[in-house]
């Protein structure tokens, strides 16, 4: 029995695909071992979203070859698509598998062992095929991420993902629901629908869109919660928000990508919306939901971002007051329009601006959690944890707020109603349990 070690880098979509490959290998009789152990085959599902991701991908591939020079080292995914020529010259890498070929992993490994030369990296920009993979279990025991969409048509000026993932391709809703029924039968109570550009789901399918998919999942017995991955603000229409608010299973946690609160910067980024349009999306969600948790991503130090433009972003974030903001320093990506733009911002200034937004984010998160104090919520328990000698059962509310109840009983995968109390530690609330659901 051959031993295989897998390592995942990058987003939730990558994690889903890595779990899919692992399950294929297990079913074929391979033994899965930790990446730190000696293995016959090392598979690294790479990421290429930033230069740092590229570097980490290379490091993991070289680490694998160092652990077992005789082992087969396989590079898979986005970095393969964006740096194929470079990787073919890398002595640490034996085999490349691009995106949309992960589903063929077993056949590719067999062909390699038999000495058959097979094309394993396709021209991702000219395929309309959705790579269908199925996951029946995940690393988490209560929440399952389900990939429903791949590719992106947006071409933001800083982003390499359309070149790594290709154009938008959606998974048939019947396939999505079939997988989720299996997950429900396995005991998962919450699913997260995710994709590279989730808001585009269905643009390549007849009569389907993200809302119709959510409605279909809402009817699956055994699933108590439906959550969404990152969304574009333009998808938040009156109808979209109103229909979601009518679904008891839907979790009011919206991650709306912002990137900048300055219109001039947004235009250079090719983001296709204004700060005011983003603000209106937030207002609409707050009209339809009682306490929605709104989170976002912001890039600091984008080429040409002046002090005045950054100040606009700060003031905008103060005005819309989100629960959580993920801050990234702009990373120059070869092959993108932003990489050759004038007025690249020095690293020190990016760091200073990042610190400003991190402090603002911490203050906003504390205030949001304080506003929830005394509110009755539902918590899906995920783990037990000892804090300062006290045993807690910890999980997330529908708003994706981490909350803990005192109990020495294992309540994992149970949903309890509770009242939010004081903050125990950063981004973790105490809660008083009322009853189980």
Secondary structure, DSSP 4 states (H G I P E B T S, - for coil): --EEEEEE-SSHHHHHHHHHHHHHHHHTTPEE--TTS--SEEEEEE--SSHHHHHHHHHHHHHHHHH-TTSEEEEEEHHHHHSHHHHHT-TT--EEE-TT-GGGHHHHHHHHHTT--------GGG---------S--SSSSEEEEEEEE------TT--HHHHH-S-EE--HHHHHHHHHHHHHTT--EEEEEETTGGGTTTTSTT--HHHHHHHHHT-TT--EEEE--EEGGG--HHHHHHHHT-TTB--EEEEE-B-S-HHHHHHHT--S-HHHHHHHHHHHHHHSSS-EEEEEEEES-TT--HHHHHHHHHHHHHH--SEEEEEE----TTSGGGG-SSPPPHHHHHHHHHHHHHHHHHHHHHHHHHHTT-EEEEEEEEEEEETTEEEEEEEETT--EEEEE-SS--TT-EEEEEEEEEEETTEEEEEEEEE-
